[in-house]
Amino acid sequence: MPDLIKQNGIHYTPENLAAFLAQRTLLAYGKSSKSISVVDPACGDGNLLVAIAQNAKPSVRRRMQLFGFERDPDAASNAQANLSNLGVASVTIVKHDFLDVVKKDDGFRYDIVIANPPYVRTQVLGSREAQSLAKRFGLSGRVDLYHAFSIAMASVLRDGGTLGLLTSNRFLTIKSGVKLRTYLREHFDIAEVIDLGDTKLFSASVLPVVVAAQKKSDNGGKFHDEAPFTRIYECRSHTELEEETATTCDVLDGVSDPTVAGKLRTEQGVYEIERGRLAIGQDDAIWTLATPQSNAWLKTVERYQVAKFSDVANIRVGIKTTADAVFIRERWDDLDKASRPERKLIHPLITHHDAERWSIDGTPIRKSVLYPHQLRDGRREAIRLEDFPRAAAYFDSHRERLEGRSYVTESGRNWYEIWVPHRPTDWTEPKIVFPDISERPTFFLDRSTAIVNGDCYWITLKNGYPEDWLYLILAIANSTFITDYYDHRFHNKLYAGRRRFMTQYVKQFPLPDLKCDDSRQIIRLTKKILAAKRPSTRSRLESESDVLVRQAFGVD
């Protein structure tokens, strides 16, 4: 089973979570006196179909026709056995890949689709399969298999039918989820969204979300963005734990009770439940939770905001080699001289391991990178191996590994190039660097010529903007204000309270007027923080700056 899960992105739904999804799906479906056809397009052992039958009233269960699609023969046989004594009208297990069956479209439409579709990223699918799925289902960017499954299974649902979807909450807040968000808003009325966050209900690292929705008729109608939205995440700080207001045995019991909100102690830990409405904004905007309080807070910030980070600065991800073991080392001097790349090509590399708030001055950078690109006539291009014989020998010793990255050569590059390079001259500018994933903002100023790795992002000012903007950006990015702003606007969290700081979000961070009194004081304090030697001095100055940042945006 572990190998099957690893290869195919299959995460069988735990019994309690299957029951929860079934209950929310049946609630959204409502009452019916007719026979009810229910399908799970990737049914595995059939546990979702078992759950929806067991959680239906006996009078409803007797009218249920259960259908499951499963390409694994053993799992399909298990599903047939598990569904054999449920007291439903009929059970049909189809031993085929649902996506292949959908292509033929026999015209049959189901009343309910309940599903936890396979979750497989582009790099696991392979580029050919990903491109095929993208073409068939109108997807773009990073193609996840669950995107294709979600769109395909919606196509076999009758108008007015109910979708009960359990999937990764990533689609709510990342750019590559826009196709699925668009499809849902165009074809469905959302009944509710429940972001189950880091409740650890899965053994997998996927953070789940439940979406219940009714399919609209072909003539559509307006999308309703007032659906209930519930979100639950683990409390991390001691202050949060002291504010506990309710107790229940199971986290899903608390989520199911609409009267429970705020801090909740369960057997699994202490969590915070937030309840509000679905906020979706523009067509390509992320989906997040809105409350009257969060809306008012954001409107106040907007009144004081004069620009976004992206208006004055470039925000980019670091380099991605896709062969770190070849390009990145802590010690290059350990290599034999004949295959030790020329010193000119070795550059210090900032990774998330080096990250500290405000500055990393005085801390040795641990790793360095062999960078096979240079500037020629103002343009970045790959080095010529004949000009660097030792680097050529080193690359040749890893040729099989490097040539295995077929996507590099297929894009017209040399086999020894890195996948995502940058212009060498850009590193010489003062830059703010920050790790992709961190519990609290960890932005720091770097004035070295170090390269930034792909587990971090970096900010440089656009031409014509004075360096004071960089100090202001650094202070705002490291403030508790920006943590609140992030959680109100984006709330892309992982386990253990860690946030994703990506270009998609950071470029939207707000800026006040550079010339206002608060901004001038913040800039002066930032320079003092960077110069401070004592941790106690830096901490005091940081607290002062934090107050001023909130004041600059009119919020407490």
C-alpha positions in Angstrom: 0.0 0.0 0.0 2.7 2.6 0.8 4.3 2.2 -2.7 0.9 2.6 -4.3 0.2 5.8 -2.3 3.7 7.2 -3.2 3.4 6.5 -6.9 -0.2 7.4 -7.6 -1.0 10.1 -5.0 -3.6 8.0 -3.5 -4.6 8.9 0.1 -7.4 6.7 1.4 -9.8 8.8 3.5 -9.8 8.0 7.2 -13.2 6.8 8.5 -14.0 9.8 10.5 -13.2 12.2 7.7 -15.2 10.1 5.2 -18.2 10.3 7.5 -17.8 14.0 7.8 -17.6 14.5 4.0 -20.7 12.3 3.6 -22.7 14.3 6.2 -21.8 17.6 4.6 -22.7 16.2 1.1 -26.0 14.8 2.2 -26.8 18.1 4.0 -26.2 20.0 0.8 -28.2 17.5 -1.3 -31.3 18.0 0.8 -34.5 15.9 0.5 -35.6 13.7 -2.4 -38.2 11.0 -2.9 -36.6 9.6 -6.0 -33.8 7.1 -6.5 -30.4 8.6 -5.9 -27.3 7.8 -8.0 -24.0 8.4 -6.2 -20.6 8.1 -7.7 -17.0 8.1 -6.4 -14.7 8.5 -9.4 -11.6 7.2 -7.6 -13.2 5.0 -5.0 -10.3 2.9 -3.7 -11.7 0.5 -1.2 -15.1 2.2 -1.3 -14.9 4.0 2.0 -16.6 7.2 0.8 -19.5 5.2 -0.7 -19.8 3.2 2.5 -19.8 6.5 4.5 -22.5 8.1 2.5 -24.7 5.1 2.6 -24.2 4.7 6.4 -24.9 8.3 7.1 -28.1 8.5 5.0 -31.4 7.9 6.6 -32.7 4.3 6.0 -35.4 5.5 3.7 -32.8 7.3 1.6 -30.2 4.5 1.7 -32.7 2.0 0.2 -33.0 4.2 -2.9 -29.2 4.7 -3.4 -27.5 3.4 -6.5 -23.8 3.4 -5.7 -21.2 3.6 -8.5 -17.4 3.5 -8.1 -14.5 3.8 -10.6 -11.2 2.3 -9.6 -8.3 1.2 -11.9 -6.5 -0.9 -9.3 -8.0 -4.4 -9.5 -7.4 -5.3 -5.9 -8.9 -2.1 -4.6 -11.9 -2.5 -6.9 -12.5 -6.0 -5.6 -12.2 -4.8 -2.0 -14.7 -2.0 -2.8 -17.2 -4.5 -4.2 -17.0 -6.6 -1.0 -17.2 -3.6 1.4 -20.3 -2.3 -0.4 -22.1 -5.6 -0.6 -24.2 -5.5 2.6 -25.2 -1.9 3.0 -28.9 -2.2 2.1 -28.7 0.1 -0.9 -30.6 -0.4 -4.2 -27.5 -1.4 -6.2 -23.7 -1.3 -6.4 -21.6 -1.0 -9.6 -17.8 -0.9 -9.5 -16.1 -0.1 -12.8 -12.5 -1.3 -13.1 -11.3 1.5 -15.3 -9.6 4.9 -15.0 -12.4 7.5 -14.6 -10.6 10.0 -16.7 -10.5 7.6 -19.6 -14.2 6.7 -19.2 -15.2 10.4 -19.1 -13.7 10.9 -22.6 -16.3 8.5 -24.0 -19.2 10.1 -22.2 -22.2 7.7 -22.3 -24.5 10.6 -21.3 -25.4 9.2 -17.9 -25.5 11.9 -15.2 -25.3 11.3 -11.4 -27.2 12.9 -8.6 -24.2 13.1 -6.2 -20.5 13.0 -6.7 -18.5 12.3 -3.6 -14.7 12.2 -4.0 -11.2 12.5 -2.6 -9.4 12.6 -6.0 -5.8 11.5 -6.4 -3.3 14.3 -5.6 -0.3 14.2 -7.9 1.9 17.1 -8.8 3.3 17.9 -12.3 6.8 16.6 -11.5 5.4 13.2 -10.5 2.9 12.9 -13.4 5.6 13.6 -15.9 5.5 16.4 -18.5 3.8 14.4 -21.2 0.9 13.3 -19.0 0.6 16.8 -17.5 0.4 18.4 -20.9 -2.2 15.9 -22.0 -4.4 16.6 -19.0 -3.9 20.3 -19.4 -5.1 20.2 -23.0 -8.2 18.0 -22.2 -9.4 20.0 -19.2 -8.2 23.5 -20.1 -5.6 23.7 -17.3 -2.5 25.8 -17.3 0.5 26.3 -15.1 1.4 23.5 -12.6 -1.1 20.8 -13.3 -2.2 18.7 -10.4 -4.2 15.6 -11.0 -6.9 16.6 -8.6 -7.6 19.6 -10.8 -8.4 17.3 -13.8 -10.4 14.9 -11.6 -12.5 17.7 -10.1 -13.4 19.2 -13.5 -14.1 15.7 -15.0 -16.3 14.5 -12.2 -18.3 17.7 -12.3 -19.0 17.1 -16.0 -20.9 13.8 -15.1 -23.1 15.5 -12.5 -26.6 16.3 -13.4 -27.9 19.9 -13.3 -28.9 20.5 -9.7 -26.8 17.6 -8.5 -24.5 17.8 -5.5 -20.7 17.7 -5.4 -19.0 16.7 -2.2 -15.3 17.3 -2.7 -12.4 16.6 -0.4 -9.2 17.8 -1.8 -6.1 19.9 -1.1 -6.8 23.4 0.2 -3.9 24.6 -2.0 -6.4 25.3 -4.8 -8.0 28.1 -2.7 -5.0 30.3 -2.5 -2.4 29.5 -5.2 -2.1 30.7 -8.8 -2.3 27.2 -10.4 -5.6 26.7 -8.7 -7.3 29.5 -10.7 -8.7 27.1 -13.3 -10.5 25.0 -10.7 -11.7 28.1 -8.9 -13.0 29.5 -12.1 -14.7 26.2 -13.1 -16.4 26.0 -9.7 -17.7 29.5 -9.7 -19.0 29.2 -13.3 -20.7 25.9 -12.9 -21.7 25.6 -9.3 -23.5 27.3 -6.4 -21.2 26.8 -3.4 -23.1 25.5 -0.4 -20.2 25.7 2.0 -16.4 25.6 2.2 -14.6 24.0 5.2 -10.8 24.4 5.4 -9.6 21.7 7.7 -6.1 23.2 7.8 -3.4 21.5 9.9 -5.8 19.2 11.8 -3.7 16.2 10.8 -6.8 14.3 9.7 -4.7 12.8 6.9 -1.4 10.9 7.4 -0.3 12.7 4.2 1.1 16.2 4.1 -1.9 17.4 2.2 -4.0 20.0 4.1 -7.7 19.1 3.3 -10.7 21.3 2.4 -14.3 20.2 2.0 -16.4 21.9 -0.7 -20.1 21.1 -1.0 -21.9 22.6 -4.0 -24.9 22.3 -6.4 -24.3 22.2 -10.1 -26.0 25.0 -12.0 -28.1 24.5 -15.2 -26.6 25.4 -18.5 -28.1 28.8 -18.5 -26.2 29.3 -15.2 -27.1 32.2 -13.0 -25.0 34.4 -10.8 -22.4 32.8 -8.7 -23.2 33.3 -5.0 -20.1 34.3 -3.0 -21.9 34.4 0.3 -21.5 30.7 1.1 -20.5 29.8 4.7 -16.8 29.4 5.1 -15.3 27.6 8.1 -11.6 27.4 8.8 -9.7 25.6 11.6 -6.0 25.7 12.4 -3.9 24.7 15.4 -3.1 27.3 18.0 0.6 27.9 18.3 1.3 30.7 20.9 0.9 30.5 24.6 -1.5 33.5 24.5 -3.7 31.6 22.0 -3.8 28.6 24.3 -4.9 30.6 27.3 -7.9 31.9 25.3 -9.6 28.5 25.0 -13.4 28.8 25.1 -14.8 25.3 24.3 -14.0 21.7 24.7 -14.9 18.6 22.6 -13.5 15.1 22.1 -13.0 15.3 18.3 -12.0 18.2 16.1 -14.7 17.4 13.5 -17.4 17.5 16.2 -16.4 21.1 16.9 -16.4 22.0 13.2 -19.8 20.4 12.7 -21.4 22.5 15.5 -22.1 25.9 14.0 -22.3 27.4 17.5 -18.6 26.7 18.2 -16.2 29.4 17.2 -12.9 30.6 18.6 -10.5 28.5 20.6 -11.3 24.8 20.9 -9.6 22.1 23.0 -9.8 18.6 21.6 -8.1 15.3 22.1 -5.9 16.2 19.1 -4.8 19.6 20.5 -6.0 23.2 20.7 -7.4 24.8 17.6 -9.0 28.0 16.5 -12.3 27.8 14.5 -13.1 30.8 12.4 -16.5 31.2 10.7 -17.4 33.7 8.0 -18.4 33.9 4.4 -16.6 33.0 1.1 -14.8 35.9 -0.4 -13.5 35.5 -3.9 -12.9 39.0 -5.3 -11.9 39.2 -9.0 -12.2 36.3 -11.4 -8.6 35.2 -10.8 -8.6 36.1 -7.1 -8.0 33.6 -4.4 -10.8 32.2 -2.2 -10.6 33.1 1.4 -12.7 33.7 4.5 -14.3 37.1 5.1 -15.8 38.4 8.3 -17.2 41.9 9.0 -14.1 42.4 11.3 -11.6 41.3 8.7 -13.3 43.4 5.9 -13.3 46.5 8.1 -9.6 46.0 9.0 -8.6 45.6 5.4 -10.6 48.7 4.3 -8.8 50.7 6.9 -5.4 49.5 5.6 -6.5 50.4 2.0 -7.2 54.0 3.1 -3.6 54.5 4.2 -2.0 52.5 1.4 -0.4 54.4 -1.5 1.4 51.5 -3.2 2.1 47.8 -3.2 5.6 46.2 -2.9 5.4 45.3 -6.6 4.9 49.0 -7.6 8.4 49.9 -6.4 10.3 46.6 -6.4 10.9 43.4 -8.3 10.2 40.2 -6.3 11.6 37.0 -7.7 12.2 33.4 -6.7 15.8 32.3 -6.4 17.7 30.0 -8.8 16.5 26.4 -9.3 19.1 24.0 -10.5 16.9 20.8 -10.4 20.2 19.0 -9.7 21.3 20.4 -6.4 23.7 17.5 -5.6 25.7 18.5 -8.7 25.6 22.3 -8.6 25.5 23.0 -4.8 28.2 22.1 -2.2 29.5 23.2 1.1 33.1 22.5 0.2 34.4 22.5 -3.4 38.0 22.3 -2.3 37.5 18.7 -1.4 37.4 17.8 -5.1 40.5 16.7 -7.1 42.0 19.7 -8.7 41.5 18.3 -12.2 37.7 18.3 -11.8 37.4 21.2 -9.4 35.5 23.9 -11.3 37.2 27.2 -11.8 36.9 29.6 -8.9 35.3 32.2 -11.2 32.2 30.0 -11.5 31.7 29.4 -7.8 29.5 31.8 -5.9 28.2 32.0 -2.3 24.5 30.8 -2.2 22.0 32.0 0.3 19.5 29.3 1.3 16.7 29.2 3.9 19.2 27.8 6.4 21.0 31.1 6.4 17.9 33.2 7.0 17.6 35.5 10.0 15.4 38.5 10.5 16.8 41.9 9.4 20.4 40.9 8.6 22.8 38.0 8.2 25.9 40.2 8.4 28.8 38.3 10.2 27.2 34.9 9.6 29.2 32.8 7.1 27.0 31.6 4.2 27.2 27.8 4.3 26.9 26.8 0.7 28.1 27.8 -2.7 26.9 27.1 -6.2 28.6 26.3 -9.5 26.9 28.9 -11.8 27.4 28.0 -15.5 26.1 31.3 -16.8 27.8 34.6 -17.5 27.1 38.0 -19.1 28.2 38.6 -22.6 27.3 41.9 -24.3 24.8 42.6 -21.6 23.0 39.3 -22.0 23.0 36.2 -19.8 24.2 33.1 -21.6 25.6 29.7 -20.8 29.4 29.5 -20.4 31.4 27.7 -23.2 32.8 24.6 -21.7 36.0 24.9 -23.7 36.7 28.1 -21.8 36.5 26.3 -18.4 38.1 22.8 -18.8 37.9 21.9 -15.1 34.2 22.8 -14.9 33.8 20.8 -18.2 35.4 17.7 -16.5 33.2 18.1 -13.5 30.0 18.4 -15.5 31.1 15.4 -17.6 31.5 13.3 -14.5 27.8 14.0 -13.8 26.6 13.9 -17.4 24.1 11.1 -17.0 22.4 12.9 -14.1 22.3 16.2 -15.9 21.2 14.9 -19.3 18.4 13.1 -17.4 16.8 16.5 -17.1 15.3 16.2 -20.6 13.1 19.3 -20.0 16.3 21.4 -20.0 17.5 20.4 -23.4 13.9 20.3 -24.8 13.6 24.0 -23.9 16.7 24.7 -26.1 19.3 24.9 -23.4 22.6 23.1 -22.9 22.5 20.0 -20.8 24.8 21.5 -18.1 22.7 24.6 -17.5 20.6 25.2 -14.4 16.8 25.3 -14.8 16.0 28.8 -13.4 19.0 31.2 -13.7 19.2 34.9 -13.1 21.2 37.8 -14.5 24.5 37.9 -12.7 24.4 41.7 -12.4 21.2 41.7 -10.4 23.0 40.1 -7.3 25.3 43.1 -6.9 22.4 45.3 -6.0 21.2 45.6 -2.3 18.5 43.0 -1.9 16.0 41.8 0.7 15.9 38.0 0.9 13.3 35.8 2.6 12.6 32.1 2.9 9.6 30.6 1.0 8.3 29.0 4.2 8.4 30.3 7.7 6.2 30.6 10.8 6.9 34.4 11.2 8.2 36.8 8.6 12.0 36.4 8.1 13.2 39.1 5.8 16.8 40.3 5.8 18.9 42.8 3.9 21.9 41.5 2.0 24.5 43.7 0.4 26.8 40.9 -0.7 27.0 39.5 -4.2 25.6 36.1 -3.1 23.2 34.2 -5.3 19.7 33.4 -3.8 18.6 29.8 -3.9 15.1 28.6 -5.0 14.0 28.0 -1.4 14.0 31.8 -1.0 12.8 34.9 -2.7 14.5 38.2 -3.1 13.5 41.8 -3.6 15.4 44.6 -5.4 14.2 48.1 -6.1 13.1 49.1 -9.6 15.1 51.8 -11.4 14.7 55.3 -10.0 13.4 54.4 -6.6 15.5 55.7 -3.6 17.0 53.2 -1.2 14.7 54.4 1.6 12.0 52.3 0.0 14.1 49.2 0.7 14.3 50.1 4.4 10.6 50.7 4.6 9.8 47.4 2.8 12.1 45.6 5.2 10.4 47.0 8.3 6.9 46.3 7.0 7.7 42.8 5.9 9.1 41.9 9.3 6.2 43.5 11.3 3.4 41.8 13.2 1.1 43.9 11.0 2.2 42.0 7.9 1.4 38.7 9.6 -2.1 39.9 10.3 -2.4 41.3 6.8 -1.2 37.9 5.3 -3.7 36.0 7.4 -6.6 38.3 6.5 -5.8 38.4 2.7 -4.2 35.0 1.9 -3.9 32.6 4.8 -1.9 30.0 2.9 -0.6 28.0 5.9 1.1 24.7 6.2 1.6 22.5 9.3 2.8 24.0 12.5 1.7 27.5 11.6 4.2 27.9 8.8 3.2 30.4 6.1 4.1 30.5 2.4 5.8 33.8 1.5 5.6 33.7 -2.3 5.8 36.4 -5.0 2.0 36.0 -5.5 1.4 37.3 -2.0 4.4 39.5 -1.2 3.9 41.6 -4.3 0.5 42.7 -2.9 1.9 43.8 0.5 0.9 47.4 1.2 3.1 50.5 1.4 2.3 53.8 3.1 3.4 57.2 1.8 7.3 57.3 1.9 7.2 60.9 3.0 4.7 60.7 5.9 6.1 61.1 9.4 5.5 57.4 10.4 7.4 56.2 7.3 10.4 58.5 8.0 10.6 57.3 11.6 10.3 53.6 10.5 13.2 54.1 8.0 15.4 55.7 10.7 14.6 52.8 13.1 15.3 50.2 10.5 18.8 51.6 9.9 19.3 51.5 13.7 18.1 47.9 13.9 20.6 46.9 11.2 23.4 48.7 13.0 22.5 47.3 16.5 24.9 44.8 18.0 23.1 43.9 21.1 20.0 41.6 20.8 18.3 43.6 23.6 18.8 46.8 21.6 17.5 45.3 18.4 14.5 43.9 20.2 13.6 47.3 21.7 14.0 49.0 18.3 12.0 46.3 16.6 9.1 46.8 19.0 9.1 50.6 18.4 9.1 50.0 14.6 6.2 47.5 14.9 4.0 50.1 16.6 4.8 52.7 14.0 4.0 50.3 11.1 0.6 49.7 12.5 0.1 53.4 13.1 1.1 54.1 9.5 -1.8 51.9 8.3 -4.3 53.2 10.9 -4.7 49.8 12.7 -4.0 48.7 16.3 
